[in-house]
């Protein structure tokens, strides 16, 4: 019998099972998890802003962890493209330092970077997290 998904091949984000295993900030991985989605509720130190990130979006998506970007932890509620989504980032060493980027179904966006600059492109917002904007 042929496997429906080859072993060691990453799963699409919307095919990954939710991982609710409790995790501390220090244990969030540097790189994206390709076999599961760490849900916001699993993060022991999760701020309220993250836990409610998708509450006003269609279908109320739960935020899932994406990766570290420099000193920042990146999470997303909603689809990667073609839908209503919101990205949220906070500094790993100061969870009160936060930045949000809204992604719309037409792939336009809106967000304020940590440097105080307004962004309409997700890529430039991420660059701002790294201090490159």
N, CA, C and O atoms as a Tinker XYZ file with bonds, in Angstrom:
   532  protein
     1  N      0.840000   -1.171000    0.000000    73     2
     2  CA     0.000000    0.000000    0.000000    64     1     3
     3  C      0.894000    1.246000    0.000000    63     2     4     5
     4  O      1.846000    1.327000    0.776000    81     3
     5  N      0.593000    2.195000   -0.853000    73     3     6
     6  CA     1.375000    3.414000   -0.970000    64     5     7
     7  C      0.931000    4.417000    0.092000    63     6     8     9
     8  O     -0.262000    4.622000    0.313000    81     7
     9  N      1.911000    5.034000    0.742000    73     7    10
    10  CA     1.594000    6.037000    1.766000    64     9    11
    11  C      0.995000    7.269000    1.110000    63    10    12    13
    12  O      1.378000    7.643000    0.002000    81    11
    13  N      0.053000    7.896000    1.802000    73    11    14
    14  CA    -0.576000    9.090000    1.245000    64    13    15
    15  C      0.345000   10.302000    1.346000    63    14    16    17
    16  O      0.150000   11.293000    0.642000    81    15
    17  N      1.339000   10.226000    2.213000    73    15    18
    18  CA     2.288000   11.323000    2.358000    64    17    19
    19  C      3.659000   10.721000    2.634000    63    18    20    21
    20  O      3.826000   10.018000    3.631000    81    19
    21  N      4.654000   10.979000    1.770000    73    19    22
    22  CA     5.977000   10.398000    1.971000    64    21    23
    23  C      6.569000   10.782000    3.330000    63    22    24    25
    24  O      6.396000   11.907000    3.800000    81    23
    25  N      7.261000    9.839000    3.946000    73    23    26
    26  CA     7.915000   10.074000    5.224000    64    25    27
    27  C      8.995000   11.140000    5.041000    63    26    28    29
    28  O      9.664000   11.177000    4.007000    81    27
    29  N      9.165000   12.000000    6.033000    73    27    30
    30  CA    10.161000   13.071000    6.050000    64    29    31
    31  C      9.837000   14.245000    5.133000    63    30    32    33
    32  O     10.614000   15.199000    5.077000    81    31
    33  N      8.737000   14.209000    4.426000    73    31    34
    34  CA     8.340000   15.356000    3.612000    64    33    35
    35  C      7.479000   16.259000    4.481000    63    34    36    37
    36  O      6.564000   15.786000    5.155000    81    35
    37  N      7.771000   17.572000    4.468000    73    35    38
    38  CA     6.980000   18.474000    5.318000    64    37    39
    39  C      5.511000   18.496000    4.924000    63    38    40    41
    40  O      5.165000   18.389000    3.747000    81    39
    41  N      4.663000   18.638000    5.922000    73    39    42
    42  CA     3.226000   18.764000    5.683000    64    41    43
    43  C      2.879000   20.229000    5.439000    63    42    44    45
    44  O      3.511000   21.125000    5.999000    81    43
    45  N      1.869000   20.468000    4.597000    73    43    46
    46  CA     1.355000   21.831000    4.437000    64    45    47
    47  C      0.846000   22.295000    5.795000    63    46    48    49
    48  O      0.395000   21.484000    6.603000    81    47
    49  N      0.916000   23.588000    6.045000    73    47    50
    50  CA     0.522000   24.121000    7.356000    64    49    51
    51  C     -0.894000   23.704000    7.750000    63    50    52    53
    52  O     -1.165000   23.467000    8.928000    81    51
    53  N     -1.798000   23.613000    6.774000    73    51    54
    54  CA    -3.189000   23.282000    7.089000    64    53    55
    55  C     -3.439000   21.781000    7.183000    63    54    56    57
    56  O     -4.569000   21.352000    7.415000    81    55
    57  N     -2.386000   20.979000    7.004000    73    55    58
    58  CA    -2.489000   19.527000    7.158000    64    57    59
    59  C     -1.796000   19.033000    8.427000    63    58    60    61
    60  O     -1.898000   17.857000    8.776000    81    59
    61  N     -1.103000   19.917000    9.104000    73    59    62
    62  CA    -0.363000   19.529000   10.306000    64    61    63
    63  C     -1.309000   19.413000   11.498000    63    62    64    65
    64  O     -2.195000   20.250000   11.673000    81    63
    65  N     -1.125000   18.384000   12.312000    73    63    66
    66  CA    -1.968000   18.260000   13.507000    64    65    67
    67  C     -1.598000   19.321000   14.545000    63    66    68    69
    68  O     -0.444000   19.739000   14.640000    81    67
    69  N     -2.594000   19.744000   15.314000    73    67    70
    70  CA    -2.344000   20.688000   16.400000    64    69    71
    71  C     -1.569000   19.995000   17.507000    63    70    72    73
    72  O     -1.871000   18.861000   17.878000    81    71
    73  N     -0.570000   20.686000   18.027000    73    71    74
    74  CA     0.223000   20.188000   19.146000    64    73    75
    75  C     -0.116000   21.042000   20.363000    63    74    76    77
    76  O      0.191000   22.234000   20.403000    81    75
    77  N     -0.747000   20.425000   21.346000    73    75    78
    78  CA    -1.156000   21.134000   22.561000    64    77    79
    79  C     -0.235000   20.828000   23.746000    63    78    80    81
    80  O     -0.560000   21.155000   24.888000    81    79
    81  N      0.907000   20.206000   23.476000    73    79    82
    82  CA     1.865000   19.894000   24.529000    64    81    83
    83  C      2.385000   21.193000   25.145000    63    82    84    85
    84  O      2.891000   22.047000   24.416000    81    83
    85  N      2.277000   21.366000   26.461000    73    83    86
    86  CA     2.757000   22.605000   27.080000    64    85    87
    87  C      4.229000   22.870000   26.749000    63    86    88    89
    88  O      5.063000   21.965000   26.775000    81    87
    89  N      4.522000   24.139000   26.438000    73    87    90
    90  CA     5.882000   24.519000   26.055000    64    89    91
    91  C      6.206000   25.893000   26.639000    63    90    92    93
    92  O      5.363000   26.790000   26.651000    81    91
    93  N      7.440000   26.044000   27.122000    73    91    94
    94  CA     7.920000   27.325000   27.634000    64    93    95
    95  C      8.584000   28.111000   26.509000    63    94    96    97
    96  O      8.970000   27.545000   25.486000    81    95
    97  N      8.711000   29.406000   26.706000    73    95    98
    98  CA     9.315000   30.296000   25.715000    64    97    99
    99  C     10.667000   29.776000   25.243000    63    98   100   101
   100  O     10.923000   29.728000   24.040000    81    99
   101  N     11.519000   29.395000   26.158000    73    99   102
   102  CA    12.868000   28.940000   25.806000    64   101   103
   103  C     12.856000   27.700000   24.920000    63   102   104   105
   104  O     13.832000   27.427000   24.222000    81   103
   105  N     11.759000   26.951000   24.944000    73   103   106
   106  CA    11.681000   25.704000   24.184000    64   105   107
   107  C     10.986000   25.846000   22.834000    63   106   108   109
   108  O     10.874000   24.865000   22.099000    81   107
   109  N     10.515000   27.047000   22.492000    73   107   110
   110  CA     9.928000   27.244000   21.162000    64   109   111
   111  C     11.060000   27.158000   20.141000    63   110   112   113
   112  O     12.097000   27.798000   20.318000    81   111
   113  N     10.878000   26.377000   19.075000    73   111   114
   114  CA    11.975000   26.147000   18.129000    64   113   115
   115  C     12.346000   27.387000   17.314000    63   114   116   117
   116  O     11.523000   28.273000   17.082000    81   115
   117  N     13.604000   27.421000   16.890000    73   115   118
   118  CA    14.098000   28.524000   16.057000    64   117   119
   119  C     13.481000   28.507000   14.668000    63   118   120   121
   120  O     13.172000   29.555000   14.100000    81   119
   121  N     13.306000   27.313000   14.132000    73   119   122
   122  CA    12.836000   27.158000   12.753000    64   121   123
   123  C     11.411000   26.608000   12.736000    63   122   124   125
   124  O     10.936000   26.075000   13.738000    81   123
   125  N     10.736000   26.738000   11.606000    73   123   126
   126  CA     9.353000   26.247000   11.525000    64   125   127
   127  C      9.248000   24.749000   11.804000    63   126   128   129
   128  O     10.123000   23.973000   11.422000    81   127
   129  N      8.176000   24.358000   12.470000    73   127   130
   130  CA     7.878000   22.940000   12.644000    64   129   131
   131  C      7.120000   22.497000   11.398000    63   130   132   133
   132  O      6.152000   23.145000   11.000000    81   131
   133  N      7.540000   21.426000   10.795000    73   131   134
   134  CA     6.941000   20.978000    9.533000    64   133   135
   135  C      6.020000   19.770000    9.710000    63   134   136   137
   136  O      5.397000   19.304000    8.755000    81   135
   137  N      5.944000   19.267000   10.960000    73   135   138
   138  CA     5.141000   18.069000   11.204000    64   137   139
   139  C      3.945000   18.321000   12.120000    63   138   140   141
   140  O      3.112000   17.436000   12.315000    81   139
   141  N      3.861000   19.539000   12.685000    73   139   142
   142  CA     2.781000   19.850000   13.619000    64   141   143
   143  C      2.653000   21.363000   13.743000    63   142   144   145
   144  O      3.546000   22.108000   13.339000    81   143
   145  N      1.537000   21.807000   14.303000    73   143   146
   146  CA     1.315000   23.222000   14.606000    64   145   147
   147  C      1.232000   23.384000   16.115000    63   146   148   149
   148  O      0.335000   22.832000   16.753000    81   147
   149  N      2.157000   24.132000   16.682000    73   147   150
   150  CA     2.103000   24.430000   18.112000    64   149   151
   151  C      1.057000   25.525000   18.300000    63   150   152   153
   152  O      1.219000   26.636000   17.795000    81   151
   153  N     -0.009000   25.213000   19.024000    73   151   154
   154  CA    -1.097000   26.185000   19.206000    64   153   155
   155  C     -0.765000   27.142000   20.346000    63   154   156   157
   156  O     -0.035000   26.797000   21.275000    81   155
   157  N     -1.312000   28.346000   20.257000    73   155   158
   158  CA    -1.020000   29.389000   21.243000    64   157   159
   159  C     -1.330000   28.940000   22.667000    63   158   160   161
   160  O     -0.599000   29.284000   23.597000    81   159
   161  N     -2.392000   28.184000   22.845000    73   159   162
   162  CA    -2.765000   27.724000   24.175000    64   161   163
   163  C     -1.759000   26.781000   24.806000    63   162   164   165
   164  O     -1.788000   26.568000   26.018000    81   163
   165  N     -0.870000   26.211000   24.005000    73   163   166
   166  CA     0.161000   25.321000   24.531000    64   165   167
   167  C      1.337000   26.098000   25.126000    63   166   168   169
   168  O      2.086000   25.574000   25.950000    81   167
   169  N      1.488000   27.344000   24.702000    73   167   170
   170  CA     2.597000   28.167000   25.180000    64   169   171
   171  C      2.259000   28.652000   26.587000    63   170   172   173
   172  O      1.331000   29.439000   26.773000    81   171
   173  N      2.996000   28.189000   27.550000    73   171   174
   174  CA     2.705000   28.450000   28.954000    64   173   175
   175  C      2.692000   29.946000   29.274000    63   174   176   177
   176  O      1.861000   30.400000   30.061000    81   175
   177  N      3.595000   30.709000   28.681000    73   175   178
   178  CA     3.684000   32.145000   28.961000    64   177   179
   179  C      2.889000   33.011000   27.976000    63   178   180   181
   180  O      3.071000   34.228000   27.950000    81   179
   181  N      2.025000   32.416000   27.180000    73   179   182
   182  CA     1.309000   33.151000   26.122000    64   181   183
   183  C      0.543000   34.357000   26.656000    63   182   184   185
   184  O     -0.274000   34.223000   27.567000    81   183
   185  N      0.808000   35.546000   26.086000    73   183   186
   186  CA     0.033000   36.732000   26.460000    64   185   187
   187  C     -1.402000   36.644000   25.933000    63   186   188   189
   188  O     -1.673000   35.963000   24.944000    81   187
   189  N     -2.298000   37.333000   26.599000    73   187   190
   190  CA    -3.708000   37.358000   26.197000    64   189   191
   191  C     -3.873000   37.811000   24.751000    63   190   192   193
   192  O     -4.716000   37.281000   24.027000    81   191
   193  N     -3.071000   38.790000   24.324000    73   191   194
   194  CA    -3.169000   39.300000   22.954000    64   193   195
   195  C     -2.990000   38.188000   21.929000    63   194   196   197
   196  O     -3.633000   38.202000   20.879000    81   195
   197  N     -2.131000   37.236000   22.224000    73   195   198
   198  CA    -1.928000   36.109000   21.312000    64   197   199
   199  C     -3.089000   35.126000   21.401000    63   198   200   201
   200  O     -3.566000   34.635000   20.378000    81   199
   201  N     -3.539000   34.842000   22.599000    73   199   202
   202  CA    -4.613000   33.864000   22.780000    64   201   203
   203  C     -5.916000   34.300000   22.118000    63   202   204   205
   204  O     -6.760000   33.462000   21.801000    81   203
   205  N     -6.084000   35.588000   21.910000    73   203   206
   206  CA    -7.308000   36.123000   21.293000    64   205   207
   207  C     -7.053000   36.666000   19.882000    63   206   208   209
   208  O     -7.901000   37.371000   19.334000    81   207
   209  N     -5.919000   36.354000   19.299000    73   207   210
   210  CA    -5.488000   36.941000   18.025000    64   209   211
   211  C     -6.494000   36.770000   16.892000    63   210   212   213
   212  O     -6.697000   37.699000   16.111000    81   211
   213  N     -7.122000   35.611000   16.788000    73   211   214
   214  CA    -8.048000   35.361000   15.690000    64   213   215
   215  C     -9.512000   35.508000   16.041000    63   214   216   217
   216  O    -10.375000   35.173000   15.230000    81   215
   217  N     -9.812000   35.998000   17.226000    73   215   218
   218  CA   -11.206000   36.058000   17.684000    64   217   219
   219  C    -12.128000   36.871000   16.785000    63   218   220   221
   220  O    -13.319000   36.569000   16.700000    81   219
   221  N    -11.609000   37.892000   16.113000    73   219   222
   222  CA   -12.463000   38.722000   15.257000    64   221   223
   223  C    -12.334000   38.369000   13.773000    63   222   224   225
   224  O    -12.872000   39.074000   12.919000    81   223
   225  N    -11.629000   37.289000   13.466000    73   223   226
   226  CA   -11.472000   36.843000   12.078000    64   225   227
   227  C    -12.518000   35.779000   11.753000    63   226   228   229
   228  O    -13.030000   35.124000   12.661000    81   227
   229  N    -12.843000   35.598000   10.466000    73   227   230
   230  CA   -13.792000   34.540000   10.090000    64   229   231
   231  C    -13.339000   33.181000   10.630000    63   230   232   233
   232  O    -12.161000   32.836000   10.545000    81   231
   233  N    -14.259000   32.431000   11.171000    73   231   234
   234  CA   -14.026000   31.096000   11.745000    64   233   235
   235  C    -13.157000   31.108000   13.004000    63   234   236   237
   236  O    -12.796000   30.045000   13.510000    81   235
   237  N    -12.817000   32.288000   13.514000    73   235   238
   238  CA   -12.050000   32.423000   14.754000    64   237   239
   239  C    -10.842000   31.479000   14.822000    63   238   240   241
   240  O    -10.770000   30.648000   15.727000    81   239
   241  N     -9.894000   31.593000   13.884000    73   239   242
   242  CA    -8.750000   30.674000   13.885000    64   241   243
   243  C     -7.870000   30.848000   15.120000    63   242   244   245
   244  O     -7.679000   31.957000   15.617000    81   243
   245  N     -7.349000   29.740000   15.595000    73   243   246
   246  CA    -6.421000   29.736000   16.718000    64   245   247
   247  C     -5.028000   30.046000   16.173000    63   246   248   249
   248  O     -4.643000   29.534000   15.122000    81   247
   249  N     -4.286000   30.872000   16.876000    73   247   250
   250  CA    -2.924000   31.203000   16.453000    64   249   251
   251  C     -2.013000   29.995000   16.619000    63   250   252   253
   252  O     -2.124000   29.239000   17.583000    81   251
   253  N     -1.109000   29.831000   15.657000    73   251   254
   254  CA    -0.113000   28.766000   15.714000    64   253   255
   255  C      1.278000   29.359000   15.538000    63   254   256   257
   256  O      1.466000   30.366000   14.855000    81   255
   257  N      2.231000   28.715000   16.166000    73   255   258
   258  CA     3.621000   29.178000   16.145000    64   257   259
   259  C      4.240000   28.934000   14.779000    63   258   260   261
   260  O      4.025000   27.887000   14.167000    81   259
   261  N      5.010000   29.907000   14.306000    73   259   262
   262  CA     5.671000   29.784000   13.011000    64   261   263
   263  C      7.179000   29.631000   13.138000    63   262   264   265
   264  O      7.745000   28.679000   12.599000    81   263
   265  N      7.845000   30.550000   13.841000    73   263   266
   266  CA     9.302000   30.480000   13.947000    64   265   267
   267  C      9.827000   31.659000   14.747000    63   266   268   269
   268  O      9.082000   32.569000   15.114000    81   267
   269  N     11.119000   31.621000   15.005000    73   267   270
   270  CA    11.805000   32.782000   15.568000    64   269   271
   271  C     12.359000   33.599000   14.407000    63   270   272   273
   272  O     12.877000   33.052000   13.433000    81   271
   273  N     12.242000   34.902000   14.528000    73   271   274
   274  CA    12.858000   35.819000   13.570000    64   273   275
   275  C     13.730000   36.744000   14.410000    63   274   276   277
   276  O     13.233000   37.683000   15.033000    81   275
   277  N     15.014000   36.475000   14.421000    73   275   278
   278  CA    15.904000   37.214000   15.316000    64   277   279
   279  C     15.469000   36.976000   16.747000    63   278   280   281
   280  O     15.370000   35.833000   17.193000    81   279
   281  N     15.209000   38.062000   17.469000    73   279   282
   282  CA    14.777000   37.971000   18.872000    64   281   283
   283  C     13.266000   37.844000   19.023000    63   282   284   285
   284  O     12.749000   37.868000   20.140000    81   283
   285  N     12.561000   37.711000   17.912000    73   283   286
   286  CA    11.097000   37.723000   17.908000    64   285   287
   287  C     10.517000   36.325000   17.723000    63   286   288   289
   288  O     11.103000   35.482000   17.044000    81   287
   289  N      9.352000   36.091000   18.341000    73   287   290
   290  CA     8.582000   34.857000   18.169000    64   289   291
   291  C      7.405000   35.192000   17.261000    63   290   292   293
   292  O      6.630000   36.100000   17.560000    81   291
   293  N      7.268000   34.462000   16.153000    73   291   294
   294  CA     6.237000   34.759000   15.161000    64   293   295
   295  C      5.114000   33.728000   15.220000    63   294   296   297
   296  O      5.364000   32.522000   15.221000    81   295
   297  N      3.875000   34.214000   15.269000    73   295   298
   298  CA     2.667000   33.398000   15.316000    64   297   299
   299  C      1.699000   33.899000   14.257000    63   298   300   301
   300  O      1.783000   35.053000   13.835000    81   299
   301  N      0.773000   33.034000   13.822000    73   299   302
   302  CA    -0.242000   33.454000   12.849000    64   301   303
   303  C     -1.582000   32.820000   13.182000    63   302   304   305
   304  O     -1.656000   31.642000   13.533000    81   303
   305  N     -2.641000   33.617000   13.068000    73   303   306
   306  CA    -4.019000   33.124000   13.145000    64   305   307
   307  C     -4.609000   33.309000   11.760000    63   306   308   309
   308  O     -4.662000   34.430000   11.253000    81   307
   309  N     -5.055000   32.221000   11.140000    73   307   310
   310  CA    -5.626000   32.290000    9.802000    64   309   311
   311  C     -4.693000   31.705000    8.757000    63   310   312   313
   312  O     -3.589000   31.264000    9.078000    81   311
   313  N     -5.140000   31.700000    7.499000    73   311   314
   314  CA    -4.369000   31.075000    6.422000    64   313   315
   315  C     -3.138000   31.887000    6.016000    63   314   316   317
   316  O     -3.072000   33.095000    6.245000    81   315
   317  N     -2.175000   31.208000    5.416000    73   315   318
   318  CA    -0.940000   31.856000    4.975000    64   317   319
   319  C     -1.183000   32.840000    3.838000    63   318   320   321
   320  O     -0.454000   33.824000    3.708000    81   319
   321  N     -2.187000   32.592000    3.021000    73   319   322
   322  CA    -2.518000   33.508000    1.920000    64   321   323
   323  C     -3.962000   33.267000    1.493000    63   322   324   325
   324  O     -4.550000   32.225000    1.780000    81   323
   325  N     -4.515000   34.256000    0.804000    73   323   326
   326  CA    -5.853000   34.112000    0.251000    64   325   327
   327  C     -6.995000   34.149000    1.246000    63   326   328   329
   328  O     -8.106000   33.728000    0.925000    81   327
   329  N     -6.743000   34.640000    2.440000    73   327   330
   330  CA    -7.802000   34.704000    3.443000    64   329   331
   331  C     -7.489000   35.746000    4.492000    63   330   332   333
   332  O     -6.452000   36.406000    4.440000    81   331
   333  N     -8.389000   35.888000    5.442000    73   331   334
   334  CA    -8.174000   36.818000    6.546000    64   333   335
   335  C     -7.230000   36.189000    7.559000    63   334   336   337
   336  O     -7.485000   35.092000    8.056000    81   335
   337  N     -6.146000   36.879000    7.861000    73   335   338
   338  CA    -5.172000   36.359000    8.818000    64   337   339
   339  C     -4.534000   37.513000    9.581000    63   338   340   341
   340  O     -4.603000   38.673000    9.174000    81   339
   341  N     -3.921000   37.159000   10.685000    73   339   342
   342  CA    -3.193000   38.151000   11.464000    64   341   343
   343  C     -1.916000   37.486000   11.979000    63   342   344   345
   344  O     -1.945000   36.393000   12.545000    81   343
   345  N     -0.805000   38.173000   11.766000    73   343   346
   346  CA     0.480000   37.747000   12.321000    64   345   347
   347  C      0.734000   38.548000   13.588000    63   346   348   349
   348  O      0.362000   39.718000   13.686000    81   347
   349  N      1.360000   37.916000   14.535000    73   347   350
   350  CA     1.687000   38.544000   15.814000    64   349   351
   351  C      3.099000   38.135000   16.178000    63   350   352   353
   352  O      3.470000   36.970000   16.038000    81   351
   353  N      3.875000   39.079000   16.640000    73   351   354
   354  CA     5.240000   38.779000   17.071000    64   353   355
   355  C      5.507000   39.491000   18.386000    63   354   356   357
   356  O      4.992000   40.579000   18.644000    81   355
   357  N      6.320000   38.854000   19.204000    73   355   358
   358  CA     6.777000   39.495000   20.435000    64   357   359
   359  C      8.241000   39.148000   20.624000    63   358   360   361
   360  O      8.733000   38.140000   20.116000    81   359
   361  N      8.917000   39.995000   21.358000    73   359   362
   362  CA    10.313000   39.701000   21.680000    64   361   363
   363  C     10.332000   38.544000   22.681000    63   362   364   365
   364  O      9.557000   38.527000   23.637000    81   363
   365  N     11.210000   37.593000   22.455000    73   363   366
   366  CA    11.301000   36.431000   23.340000    64   365   367
   367  C     11.743000   36.829000   24.747000    63   366   368   369
   368  O     11.418000   36.144000   25.718000    81   367
   369  N     12.481000   37.933000   24.860000    73   367   370
   370  CA    12.980000   38.371000   26.162000    64   369   371
   371  C     12.104000   39.438000   26.821000    63   370   372   373
   372  O     12.397000   39.888000   27.928000    81   371
   373  N     11.026000   39.842000   26.136000    73   371   374
   374  CA    10.099000   40.839000   26.686000    64   373   375
   375  C      8.751000   40.661000   25.991000    63   374   376   377
   376  O      8.489000   41.293000   24.967000    81   375
   377  N      7.908000   39.814000   26.541000    73   375   378
   378  CA     6.644000   39.457000   25.885000    64   377   379
   379  C      5.680000   40.628000   25.761000    63   378   380   381
   380  O      4.689000   40.535000   25.037000    81   379
   381  N      5.952000   41.721000   26.452000    73   379   382
   382  CA     5.092000   42.897000   26.326000    64   381   383
   383  C      5.450000   43.742000   25.100000    63   382   384   385
   384  O      4.685000   44.629000   24.720000    81   383
   385  N      6.591000   43.479000   24.486000    73   383   386
   386  CA     6.978000   44.178000   23.258000    64   385   387
   387  C      6.427000   43.370000   22.094000    63   386   388   389
   388  O      6.945000   42.304000   21.762000    81   387
   389  N      5.363000   43.896000   21.475000    73   387   390
   390  CA     4.604000   43.146000   20.477000    64   389   391
   391  C      4.403000   43.959000   19.207000    63   390   392   393
   392  O      4.441000   45.189000   19.222000    81   391
   393  N      4.190000   43.244000   18.111000    73   391   394
   394  CA     3.903000   43.871000   16.825000    64   393   395
   395  C      2.906000   42.983000   16.084000    63   394   396   397
   396  O      2.970000   41.758000   16.178000    81   395
   397  N      1.980000   43.610000   15.342000    73   395   398
   398  CA     0.919000   42.867000   14.653000    64   397   399
   399  C      0.860000   43.285000   13.188000    63   398   400   401
   400  O      1.022000   44.459000   12.854000    81   399
   401  N      0.625000   42.297000   12.319000    73   399   402
   402  CA     0.440000   42.563000   10.889000    64   401   403
   403  C     -0.817000   41.842000   10.430000    63   402   404   405
   404  O     -0.961000   40.639000   10.647000    81   403
   405  N     -1.722000   42.568000    9.801000    73   403   406
   406  CA    -2.992000   42.016000    9.297000    64   405   407
   407  C     -2.843000   41.706000    7.821000    63   406   408   409
   408  O     -2.398000   42.552000    7.045000    81   407
   409  N     -3.215000   40.488000    7.427000    73   407   410
   410  CA    -3.186000   40.061000    6.030000    64   409   411
   411  C     -4.623000   39.851000    5.565000    63   410   412   413
   412  O     -5.398000   39.148000    6.215000    81   411
   413  N     -4.974000   40.469000    4.429000    73   411   414
   414  CA    -6.335000   40.413000    3.904000    64   413   415
   415  C     -6.449000   39.386000    2.778000    63   414   416   417
   416  O     -5.430000   38.966000    2.230000    81   415
   417  N     -7.679000   38.970000    2.419000    73   415   418
   418  CA    -7.869000   37.944000    1.386000    64   417   419
   419  C     -7.218000   38.272000    0.040000    63   418   420   421
   420  O     -6.829000   37.361000   -0.691000    81   419
   421  N     -7.094000   39.560000   -0.295000    73   419   422
   422  CA    -6.457000   39.927000   -1.569000    64   421   423
   423  C     -4.933000   39.998000   -1.442000    63   422   424   425
   424  O     -4.250000   40.468000   -2.353000    81   423
   425  N     -4.408000   39.531000   -0.309000    73   423   426
   426  CA    -2.979000   39.512000    0.016000    64   425   427
   427  C     -2.395000   40.896000    0.279000    63   426   428   429
   428  O     -1.176000   41.042000    0.364000    81   427
   429  N     -3.243000   41.910000    0.410000    73   427   430
   430  CA    -2.750000   43.199000    0.884000    64   429   431
   431  C     -2.608000   43.093000    2.401000    63   430   432   433
   432  O     -3.141000   42.173000    3.022000    81   431
   433  N     -1.890000   44.033000    2.981000    73   431   434
   434  CA    -1.679000   43.948000    4.411000    64   433   435
   435  C     -1.581000   45.295000    5.076000    63   434   436   437
   436  O     -1.530000   46.336000    4.420000    81   435
   437  N     -1.556000   45.256000    6.406000    73   435   438
   438  CA    -1.478000   46.478000    7.181000    64   437   439
   439  C     -0.906000   46.147000    8.553000    63   438   440   441
   440  O     -1.418000   45.280000    9.262000    81   439
   441  N      0.155000   46.844000    8.913000    73   439   442
   442  CA     0.719000   46.613000   10.226000    64   441   443
   443  C      1.740000   47.653000   10.603000    63   442   444   445
   444  O      2.309000   48.330000    9.747000    81   443
   445  N      1.962000   47.771000   11.885000    73   443   446
   446  CA     2.953000   48.683000   12.419000    64   445   447
   447  C      4.122000   47.848000   12.914000    63   446   448   449
   448  O      3.952000   46.957000   13.746000    81   447
   449  N      5.308000   48.140000   12.398000    73   447   450
   450  CA     6.496000   47.411000   12.822000    64   449   451
   451  C      7.004000   47.910000   14.160000    63   450   452   453
   452  O      6.577000   48.963000   14.632000    81   451
   453  N      7.908000   47.168000   14.776000    73   451   454
   454  CA     8.429000   47.566000   16.080000    64   453   455
   455  C      9.205000   48.880000   16.037000    63   454   456   457
   456  O      9.370000   49.544000   17.060000    81   455
   457  N      9.678000   49.247000   14.855000    73   455   458
   458  CA    10.381000   50.514000   14.710000    64   457   459
   459  C      9.445000   51.697000   14.553000    63   458   460   461
   460  O      9.904000   52.831000   14.419000    81   459
   461  N      8.116000   51.450000   14.567000    73   459   462
   462  CA     7.136000   52.510000   14.440000    64   461   463
   463  C      6.732000   52.815000   13.010000    63   462   464   465
   464  O      5.937000   53.723000   12.768000    81   463
   465  N      7.268000   52.070000   12.071000    73   463   466
   466  CA     6.959000   52.301000   10.658000    64   465   467
   467  C      5.733000   51.490000   10.225000    63   466   468   469
   468  O      5.566000   50.335000   10.619000    81   467
   469  N      4.876000   52.121000    9.403000    73   467   470
   470  CA     3.691000   51.456000    8.858000    64   469   471
   471  C      4.103000   50.583000    7.675000    63   470   472   473
   472  O      4.920000   50.993000    6.851000    81   471
   473  N      3.533000   49.371000    7.592000    73   471   474
   474  CA     3.860000   48.429000    6.513000    64   473   475
   475  C      2.592000   47.938000    5.831000    63   474   476   477
   476  O      1.570000   47.709000    6.478000    81   475
   477  N      2.675000   47.781000    4.515000    73   475   478
   478  CA     1.586000   47.182000    3.745000    64   477   479
   479  C      2.018000   45.849000    3.151000    63   478   480   481
   480  O      1.206000   45.140000    2.557000    81   479
   481  N      3.285000   45.506000    3.307000    73   479   482
   482  CA     3.810000   44.225000    2.816000    64   481   483
   483  C      4.354000   43.418000    3.996000    63   482   484   485
   484  O      5.085000   43.938000    4.838000    81   483
   485  N      3.982000   42.143000    4.037000    73   483   486
   486  CA     4.424000   41.270000    5.118000    64   485   487
   487  C      5.946000   41.195000    5.171000    63   486   488   489
   488  O      6.539000   41.220000    6.250000    81   487
   489  N      6.571000   41.104000    4.008000    73   487   490
   490  CA     8.032000   40.989000    3.962000    64   489   491
   491  C      8.713000   42.188000    4.637000    63   490   492   493
   492  O      9.662000   42.012000    5.401000    81   491
   493  N      8.235000   43.394000    4.358000    73   491   494
   494  CA     8.872000   44.570000    4.969000    64   493   495
   495  C      8.608000   44.607000    6.481000    63   494   496   497
   496  O      9.455000   45.063000    7.249000    81   495
   497  N      7.435000   44.128000    6.903000    73   495   498
   498  CA     7.144000   44.047000    8.332000    64   497   499
   499  C      8.119000   43.087000    9.018000    63   498   500   501
   500  O      8.633000   43.387000   10.095000    81   499
   501  N      8.372000   41.931000    8.390000    73   499   502
   502  CA     9.334000   40.971000    8.951000    64   501   503
   503  C     10.737000   41.570000    9.008000    63   502   504   505
   504  O     11.465000   41.359000    9.978000    81   503
   505  N     11.118000   42.318000    7.970000    73   503   506
   506  CA    12.426000   42.977000    7.964000    64   505   507
   507  C     12.529000   43.962000    9.123000    63   506   508   509
   508  O     13.590000   44.106000    9.730000    81   507
   509  N     11.433000   44.634000    9.427000    73   507   510
   510  CA    11.406000   45.568000   10.551000    64   509   511
   511  C     11.657000   44.828000   11.868000    63   510   512   513
   512  O     12.301000   45.369000   12.767000    81   511
   513  N     11.158000   43.608000   11.985000    73   511   514
   514  CA    11.426000   42.812000   13.186000    64   513   515
   515  C     12.925000   42.597000   13.369000    63   514   516   517
   516  O     13.419000   42.511000   14.494000    81   515
   517  N     13.633000   42.512000   12.265000    73   515   518
   518  CA    15.081000   42.302000   12.307000    64   517   519
   519  C     15.856000   43.617000   12.377000    63   518   520   521
   520  O     17.087000   43.615000   12.416000    81   519
   521  N     15.137000   44.733000   12.392000    73   519   522
   522  CA    15.794000   46.030000   12.460000    64   521   523
   523  C     16.384000   46.490000   11.147000    63   522   524   525
   524  O     17.275000   47.339000   11.128000    81   523
   525  N     15.892000   45.936000   10.042000    73   523   526
   526  CA    16.435000   46.263000    8.720000    64   525   527
   527  C     15.644000   47.329000    7.994000    63   526   528   529
   528  O     16.040000   47.740000    6.904000    81   527
   529  N     14.557000   47.785000    8.550000    73   527   530
   530  CA    13.722000   48.790000    7.878000    64   529   531
   531  C     14.015000   50.166000    8.408000    63   530   532
   532  O     13.409000   51.141000    7.963000    81   531
